[in-house]
């Protein structure tokens, strides 16, 4: 039987997986969630003998039930190929008392590649399955990594266009250069004067604008999303947690059924929610540790049960986590509210109106699998320096937030084998990373730092970085946050 997806804000709005992928966001502004989480139908032992593609199929077939075996395997085989610089796709590296799950071996050297390499195939397959003749317009806000990964995935894909908004002064120089040099006649990149939350709010507003939808349809377009609000992003992210667990089994580090902990540096909540869904599927995870930077709205939520975005927005060295409205948390809220769309909608309305909401004591009791932690800028920097000096291993700033939180967590609890989601290559954040190792590097140019990082780490400079050394800027539009729709209309000729 096919799994049914429902809107978190209206139980009467339902879709099959392919339809939910096509729409991205529900008509009422809600997010699509499965009406149940299926259990694994093969053993973890069997999964431990499979490669990444094999594990991906066994996990995704349970969640994307209206895809045929042939369709799903086509999507998986097309995504997880030589675009990744290692046949393992997501290697596990044991350092500093934990296992770093390196999710940055794809084309744009960030974890978003893990899902955005397959999303274009899932989306175009979904369009064919549902006899969609409109051109799909991917509309996305990014805090730095999603944008480039989505652009790389959708560039020149027939039947699609992609528009990415990013905070002009809220991403790293390397992240910005990656986006504004993007090739592809169907691509559009726009900086906004504002932060990520402003960009994300503007995108969500356009998704729910019926007049804009009518104008799009009249011209043969329809919106979809590459953000983790799209279930087609979330499901592929479940795979790598299952893969990590079964690699630990294959290495003899754990036995089938042994519990592990998972630490995830978290901004929009999609990456850690994917781990939670994998746990619900049967993966033996004891605790999900939500690691925040100084924008610690999620840490405060797990501590108090109050989500409050009414606070200063802080620009940090881990910009992909500089977020105060964590969209994917809504999927968790819906679940702990007993899958009650009306209760969830009331809380989301409160967030929209007052910038805060408070969950009930019963709902808070449903969060036992989660704990939060946060790292200051100084702690993040110190974590990079300490691990480099101890083991010669260099991690990026987001991973360093997670490592700092793990160290504090490990100091106050019994330690299980722990997987840390390593979400980006240090090459994406060279200045912050190298300054953490030694402040003398602050006088170096951006690409001098790249070469020095290569020298210190012994890790070859990724092709993604080499490609942008001399690439020309192709996208130079910057707009005010209230002019986002006008720019979309201009690009599409509406």
N, C-alpha and C positions, 0 to 999 in steps of 0.2 A: 504494500500500500504506500502511496506517495505521502511524504511528509508535507504538512501544510504549514505555511508561514502566515503569521498574523501581525497586524499592526499593534505596537505597544500602546496605542491610544484609542483604538477602535477595534473591538473583537470581531466586528462584522466585515472588516476589510481583510481579505485573505488572498493568498497567492501560492502557486507552486514555486519551487526554487528558481526556475528559469525566469518566471514573471517577476519575482522579487529582485533578482539580479538586474533585470532590465529597468525596473522602476527606480531602484536605488533607495528612494525614500518613499514611505507610504503617502497617500494623498492628503492625509490629515496631519502630516508632519511627524508622524510616529516612525519607529524603526521596525523592520520586519524581524520577527523572532520565530523559531520553530515551535510548534505546539507541543513538542516533546523532544527530548534528546535521546536518540537511540543508543543502545549499548553496543560495544564491539561484538562482531559476530565471528571474529577469528581471535586466537589467543595472542597474548603479547609475545609469547615464545615464537610463534609463527611470524609475527611482525618483525622480530629481531633478526630474522634471516633474510628479510627483504631489503632492497635498496630504497632510496628516497621516493622514487616513482611508485614503487609497490606499496609502500606505506601510505602515500598520498591517495592512491586509488581506494584502499581499504577504508580509510577515514572518510573521504569525500563522497563515496558512493552512498554512505548512510545518511548524509545531510542533503545531497543534491539528487533526490530520488527520481526526478523526472528526466534526468539525463540517462541515455543508454550507456552501456559499457563502452561501446565504440566511441561515442561522443566524448565521454569523460576521459578515456585513455588518450584520445587525440589531444585534448586540452592539456593534460598532464605532460605528455611526451613533447608537445610543442613548447611548453614553458620551461621545463627543467632539463635543459640541454647545455650546449657549450656556451650559452650566455653566462653561466656560472664558471668561476675560475678553478673550481675543484669538483671532482666527480661525486664527492660526498654531499654537495649542495650546502649542507649546514654542519660543519665539523664541530666536535666537542673538544675543548682544550682544557686540561686540568691545570689550574694555576691558583695560587693564593687560597687554597682550602676549598675551592669550589670548581664547578665545571662551567666554563664559558661556552655557551651555544652561539657560535659565530654565524650571525644571520646576514652578513654583509658581503657575501661573495658573488653577488649578482652584478648586473651592468652599472648600477648607480651607487654601489657600495653602502647600502643601508637595508635594514630589514624589510622595508616596504617592497623590495624586489621579490621577496618570497611569495607575496600575493599578487603584486601588480605584474608579474611575468605571466601569470595565468589568467588574470581578469579579462584582458582583451579577447582571449579565446572563449572563455565562459560567456562573455557578453555577445559576441558575434554568433556563437552557437545558439544562445538563447533567442536572439533575434530571428534566426532561421526557424527554430522550433515554433515560434509564436507568429510566424508569417508577418513580421514587422518590415514594412518597406521604408519607413522614415530613416533618415540619417540620425545616428545616435550622437548626441552632443554630451561629452563628458564634462561636467562642471564641478570643479574641485577647489577647495581651499587647502593650503598647505602651511605647516609650520616649518617646512624646510626639506623634508625627505619625500613625502608622498608626491609632491609636485613633480620632481625630476623622475621618480620611478614611474609615475603615471604617464608622463610625457614620453619617456623612452618606450614604454609598453604600447602606447597608442599611436606613436608617430607613423604617419602614412598607412595606417590600417584602413583598408577600404570600408566605406560606410560609416566612418566615425570622424568626429572632430573633437578636440580637447582644449578647454579653457582653464587655466590655472591662475588663481589669485594667491599672492603671498604678501606678508607684511614687509614693506620695503626696507625697514631698518631692524627687522627681527629675525634674520637668518644669517648664517655665517657667510663670509666672502666666497668660500668654495661652493656652498650650497647655491648662492645666488648665481655665480658664474655658470654652474651646471645648468640652471634653468634658462637663463637669458641667452645662452648659446645653442639652445635646442634646435635641431633641424626638424623638417617636416612641414609640408604645406598646410596640414590640417591642425597645426599647433598655434596656441596663443598664450602668452605669459604676461600677466599684469601685476605690477606692484601696487599696493594700496598704502595710503597714509593712515596707519592704524595698526592694530595688533592682530594676531591669529584669530582671536575670538570675534573681532570685527569682520574678518574675511569669512569665517565660518557662518556667522549670523547672516551675512549678506547672501551667501550661497543658499542657505536653508530657506531664506525668504523668497528667492527666485524659484526654488522648487515648488513652493506652495502658492505661487502667484498664478491664478487661473487665467488672467488676461494674457500673461506672458506665454503660458502653455498653449493658448489658442493661436497666438501669433506664430509660435514655433511650428505648430501643426499645419498651419496654412502654408508655411514655406517648406514643409516636408522634414521637419526636425522633431526630435524629442530628447529631453534631458535624461541622463543617468549619471551616477556618481562613481568616482574612484576612491572616495574617502572610505574609512572603515565603517561608516553608516551603511554601506552596501554589504549585504550578507555574502556577496561574492568575494569580498576582501577578507571577511572574518573566517569563513570556513577553511580556506587554504592555510590560515595562520594556526589553526588547531593542529595541523599535520606535524609541524616541527617540534611540538612538545611531545607528541607520541614518538616521533623519530628519536628525539633525545633520550627518552626513557629506554627505548629498546636498544639504543647504542650502548647505554650503560650496562644493560643486560648482556649484550654481545661481548663487551669488554670484560665481563666477569666482575664488574664493580657492584652490581646489585643482583638479586634474584627476583624472578617474577613475583609480583605482589608486594615487594618491599616499598615502603613509602619514601617519597622524596619531597623536598621543598623546592619552590620555584620563585625566583626574584626577578621582577620585571620593572625596568624604568618606565614610568607611566605618565602620559599626558592626556590623550583622548580616550584612554581606557580600553581600546580595542585589543591590544596585544595581550593584556592580562586576562581580559574576558575570554579570549580564545583558549587560554590555558584552563580557565574555569570550565568552559564547555567540554574540553578534553577530559577534565576530572569527572564531570557528570557522565561522560561516555564510559567511564570505567578506569581511567588512568589513575594509578595510586599516588596522588598528590596529597600530602598532609596540609601544607600551608601555602597560600599564595601571598607573597610579600610584595606589596605595592610601594614602589620606591619613587618618591617625589623630590624635585629640587625645591628651591625657595618659594616657588608658587605651589604651596603645599595644601591646596584646597581638598585634595583626595585624602591626604594624611589626616587632616582635621575631620573629614567626614567619617572615616573609619574609627577615629577616636571618640567622636561625640554623637554621630547620627545626624548631624546638621551639615547640609551642603550650602555653603555661603560664598558666592563669587564677589561679594561686595568687599573688595580689598584692593590693595595696590597691585598692579601688574608689574612683575619684575623681569627685566631682561637679564638672562643668565648665559653662562657658557654652554648650557645644554638647551638650545633654543627650541628643539622639537618637543620639549616638555613645558614650554612657556605657554600654558593653557589654563584658563579658569573655568571654562565650560566644557566638561569632559562628556562628549556626546554619547559615547557607548555605555556610560554608567546607566543610562536609561534602560538598557536591556537588563541589567542586573536589578535595578529598582523594580521593574515590571515583574521579574521572577520572584523576588522576595515579598512582593505585594500579593503573592498567590496567583500570579498571571492575571491580575485584575486590571484591565485597561482603564477603567474609570478612575481607580485609585491612582494609578501611575499618571494619568493625564492631569489630575488635580495637582500633583506634585510638580509636574513639568510646567503647568500654568503658573504656579507660584514662583518657580525659578524665572520664568519669562517676565512676570509682573514685578516681583520683589527682589529677584536675584538670590533667593534662598529657599530652602524647604527643609523640613525635619521629618525623619521617618519615625514610625512607631517603635515601641520597645520590642514588639513581636518581630518586626522586620529586622531590627538590629540583631536580634537573636539568630537570624538566618545568615549572618555574615561571619560565622565562626571560622570558615575556611580562610578568611582574609585577615591580614594585619598590615599596618602601614608603617612607613618610616620615611625620613627625609634627610637630605644632605645639604649643608650650606655650600656656598661657593668655595670656601676655604677647605672644607672637608672633601669636596669633589676633587679639587686640585691635589690635596695631600694623598688621596687614594691613588691617583695616577702616578705620582712620584714614588710612593711606597712600593707599589707592585713592580714598577720598572726597576727600582734599585734592588728589590729582592729577587726578581726572577727574569729581568730583561724583557718582560712582556708589556707592551704599550696598548692601552685601551682608550677609547674615545670618552668624551665627557659624560655622555648619557649612561654608558656602561659603568663609568666611575661612580655615578650617583648610586647605581644599583649595588656596586661593590662596597661602597661606604655603608649603605643601609644594611647589607648582608653582614658586614663585620660587627655592627652594633647589635643586630638581631642574634648573631651567633654567640655574642658575649653574654646574653641573658636567657638562652634556651638551650636544650639539648640539640646538638647538630646532627641533622640527617644529610645524606648526599644531597647537594644543592646545585640546581641548574640556574645560572644567571643568564638572562637573555641579553646577549651582546649585540646591540641594535645598530651600530654604525662603525665603519672603519675609522681609526684615528686620523686618516688622511682627509676626512671631511672637516675636521676641526683642528687643523694643524697648529694654529697660533695658540689656542687655549691649551692644547695638549703639551706643546713644547714649552710654553711658559710655565706650566706646572712642573716640568722636569727641571728647568733652569730658567730664571728670569732673563738671562743674557740673550735668549733667543728673541726677545721682543723687538730687537733692532733689525731682525732679518726680514726680507721680503716674503710674500706668501709662498712663492715657488722655491725660494731658498729653503724655507722651512720644510717643504715637501721633501727635498733632497736630503736634508739633515735627518728627518724622521726615518727615511729609508736607511740611512747609515746607522742610526741607533737601533732600529728594530730588526734590521736584516730582512724585512719584508719588502718585496718588490713594489714599486710605485704602481698602483692599479691603473689599468687602461683608462678608466673613467677620469682620472686626474690628468694623465698624459694628454687626453683628448682636448682638454680645455686650456692648456697652457697658452695656445695661440689662437684659439677659436674666436671668430668675430661675434660680437653681440648682435643677435637677430631680433630680440624683443626688448623694447625700451619704453613701453607705456607705463606710466604711473598715474593713478587717479585717486580722488577722494573716496572714502568708503561708501558715500551715498551716490556715487556715480558708477557703481559696479554694473548695474543692469544696463545702463547706457552703453558701456563698453561691450557687453555681450551682444546687444542688439547691433552695434556697429560691425563687429567681427562677423556676425551671421547674416548681415544685410537685411535685418528685419525693418 
